[in-house]
C-alpha cells in the first residue's frame, strides 16, 4: 500500500564510504547554494539546529499545534515546546512546519527553523520563505533513503556552528545506522532508534555514494512530480508553489469518488487536515483526501485516478 511518504529503497552495492564533505559539495552544486550541512535525520537536525543557536530547556519554541508527538518530543530535548497559536507573544524561537510541501508563514519575530522535510525544493528562491536561520529537508522522505537530512544554513557562521554540533555527536552514529536498517523488520529496533535519534546527528558515510547518486538524479524526480501535478492539477484545491513541489496533493472530491479510489487498493486511505490560513500562528483546519504523488506512485496510476475524477 502506498503511504503519504515513499518507502525507502536501499541498494547495498553502494556502501562506498565517500566523505560527508563530498556529499555536501554535490548538494551545494545541485542547489547552487554554498551553506549546506548533512545530518543523520530530520529530527536530529531539529535538535542540532536549536542547539547551535544556544537554546535551553527553559526557552519557549512555537510549533504547529496539531503536529505529531514526534515533533513535540524532539523539541522537548532542547526547549519548551509551545503551540504557536496559543503563547505566541513569548517565543524565543519557532519551528515552522511546511507540511507536505505547503508553505506556512509567520509574522512573529523570533529565531526561526524552517521544517521542510517533505518539500521537493527545486529552486533556491524557494529557500527560507520566512527568512529563517535554517531549513531542513529529509532525504528519507524525498530520496527513499533510510536516513539523512540536508540543512540549508542562512550563512557561513551558522553552517560552521551546526557542523560543530554535528561533529560532537558521533558516538552512536553507527549504532543508529544499523538500528534504522533493522527497524524495517523489527519493531524493537525501530523503537530504540526512535528513542536515541535526538542524541545523534552525525550521519556517518555508509550510504554517501547512494546519496550522491540520487542527488544527481534529482532533476528526474522533479520532472516526474511535475508531470503528475499537470495531470491532476484541475482537481487540486491548494495552490502549488513556484519553487517547491508537494509530496501529495489535496483533493476535495465527493465521497463517491473517494470510495472508487479506495477500491483501487493502492493507497493508505486516511483523511488529513490542512491549515487553510497558511499561517503558523493562526490555525483553521479543513479536511481533505491526500493523493500521494511521490516516486512510489507511477504515472499510469495518476492517469487511472483522473478517469475516476472526470
N, C-alpha and C positions, 0 to 999 in steps of 0.2 A: 504493500500500500504506500502511496506517495504522501508524504507529510509536507508541512509548510516549509521545511528546510530539507535540503538534499542529504542523503545518506553518504557517509564518507566511503571513498573507494581508494584502497591502499595498494600500491604496486610495489611489492617487496624487492624488485630488482633495482630500485632507486635508492638503496642505502649507500650513497656515495660520499657522504660526510663533507660536503662543501661548507665553507665557512659562513657564519652568520653575516659577516661584513659583505661577502659576495652577494648573498640574498638581498640585503638591504640596498646594495648598489643596483641590482637588477630592478628592484621595485621602484627606486628613485628614478631610474631612467624611464621606466614604463609610464610613470605618472608625471614625469618632468617636474619633480618636487624633491628638494635635497634633504629635508629633515624627516627621515623615516627610521623607525626602530621596530625590530622584530621581537615579539614576546611569545610566551607559551600559549596564551588563550585570551579570550575576551575578558573573562572575569579577573584573571591575574593582571591584565592591562589596566582595568579599573582601579584596583588596589595600588598598583605601581604608579599610575599617574597621580593619584592623590597623595601618595607618599612623597613623590618627587616635589610636590607643591607644599610639603610640610603640614599636611592635615593630621589632626589628632582625634582621638575618640570623642572629645567634647565639642568638636567643630560640626555644625549642622550642614548637611548636604541634602538639597532637594532632589527628589526623584519622582518618576511618574507614579501617581497614586495607585494605579492598577497594574504595576509591574509585578512580575512573578517573584516568588520567595527568594530565588537565587540572587536577584539584584539586591534585595534587602539585606541578605546575609553578607554578600560581598562588600557592600558599602559599610556594613557594621564592623568590618575588620579595621577600618581606618577612619571612621567618622560616626556621627549620629545621624542616621538616615531619617528624613522627614518628608512626607508627601508635599510636593512643591505647590499644591493648590491650597494648603492649609496654613503653613507657617512661613510664607514666602518673604516676609519682611526681615527675617533674621538669619538668612542663609549666608554662610561663608562661601559655599560652592553649590554647583548644580551638576547633575548628570542628566543631560538632555538625550532622551531616547528617540532616535529617528526610526521608529519601529517599522520593520519590513521594507524600509527604504523611503518612507514618507517623512518629510522634514517637519519637525516641530520647532516653533520659535519661542523665544523668551524675551521679555522686556526688562527683566530684573538684572541689575548689575551685580555680578559676582564672578568668582572663578568658575570657569565652565569646562567640563569634559564632555565631548560630543560622542554619544554611543551610536555608531552607525554599523553595528556588527553585521547586519544583513543587507546593507546598501551596496549595490554594484556601481561604484563611483567610476565614471569614465572620463571625466574632465576635471582638472584641478580647480576650476572655477566652482565646482560643487563642494569643495572642502570648506569646513568651518562656517556653516550657514549662520551660526550665532557668534562668530568671531571667537571661538573657544581657544583654549590653550592646547588641547589635544583632541584628536579624533580617532576613534578605534574602529577597525574593520576586522571581522573574524574570517580567517582562512578556512575554517571548517564549514562555515555556513555559505561561503561563496565558492570555494575551490574543491569541495568534497575531500578535505584533508582531515585526519583525526585530531589535529591540534594546530595551534598557531594563530597569531593575530598581528596585524600591521597597526602601528600607531603613527599617525602623522602629527608632527610637533610644529607649533607655531613658529619657532625659531631655533637656532643652534643651541642657545643656552638651555632651553627646555629639553632638547634632544640629549644633550650631554648629561643633564640631571637624571633623565629617565634611564639612560644606559647605565649610569652608576647604580641606580636602584636595581635594575635587572641583573647586573653582574655580581651583585652582592647576594643574590638568591639562587645559587647554583646547586645547593646541596641535595635537593630531592628531584632535580630535573629528570634524571634517568629513571628513577622510580616512577615518576608521574607518566613518563612516556609509555612504559610497559603496562602500567595500570590502565591507561587510556586504551591501549590496543586490546588488552584482555577484557576490558569493560564492555566491549561489544558482545561478548559471550558470557560474562559473569556479572551478575548484579552486585555481588560483594565488591569486586574490583572497581566497578563504576562508583559505588558508594564511597570507597576510600579515596578515589581520585577527586570526587566532588568535595570531600571534606578537606583535602590537603591543598587544592589548587590555589587558594588565595595566599598560601605561603610560598608559592612558586612564582617565577616569572621568566626564568631562563629557558629558552626553547631547545637548547642542545643543537645537534647538527645531523641527526639521523635521517631526517626527511628533506634536507635542504635542497638536494638535487631535484626532488619531485616538486618542491615549492617553486623552484626556478622554472621548471618545465611548464607548470600550469600558469605561472605568471606570464610566460612568453606566449601562451595560448589565450591570454585574457581577451584579446580582440575578438576571437571566435565566440567566446562566451557572451560578449556584448552584442554581437550581431545576431546570435541565436535568440537572446532575450528580446531584442528589438523586433525581430520577425514575429514572435509570439504576441507582443503587445500590438503590433499592426493588425494582426488577425482578429484580436479580441477588443480593440480599443473602443468601438462604439458601445460596448456593454460595460465599460469601466466607469465607476461612479466618482473616482477621485483623480485629480489632475496628476499627471506624471511629470517629474522634474526634467529640466533640460540637461542636467548634469549627472544624474544618478538614476539607476533603474531599480525597480522593486523586485522582491523575491516572490511576490504574489500580487494579484490584483483583486480589488474589491468588486464583487458582483452583487448588485441589488436587483434580484430577479424573483419571479414568483416561486412559491413552494413547489408547484407542479414541475417547473424546470429544474429546480434543485433536486427533486426526487429522481428525475431522469439522469442527472449527473451522478447521483449516488448509486444508481443501478449499474453504472459502468464498473463499479467495484475496483476503482483505481486509486481513490483518494481517501485519506483520513478526514472524514467529513465532520468538522467541528465549526460551529459558528464562532465568529470573533467579534470584538468590539473595537471601534476606532474613534479617536478624539477628533471630531469634525471641526473643532475650533482651531486645530493645528497650533495650539499654544500650550506650552508645557505647564503654565501656571493657571490655566483656565480650561477645565475639562468638561466636555459634553460628549457622551458616548452614543454611538449609533451601531446597531447590529448589522452585520453583513456576512456574506458567504465568501470565504477566501479561495481563490483558484491559484495554486502554485504555478509558476512559470519558469522555475529553475531547470537545471540540466537533467533532472530525473524525469522531466515531462517532455516528450517529443512533440514535434510539430503536428504529426498526424493526430495525436490526442487533442490538441487545441482545435484543430480543424473539425474533429468529431463533435467537440463541445459547441462550436459555433453553429453547427447544424441544429443542435438542440435549442440554442438561444434564438435562432431566426424565427 
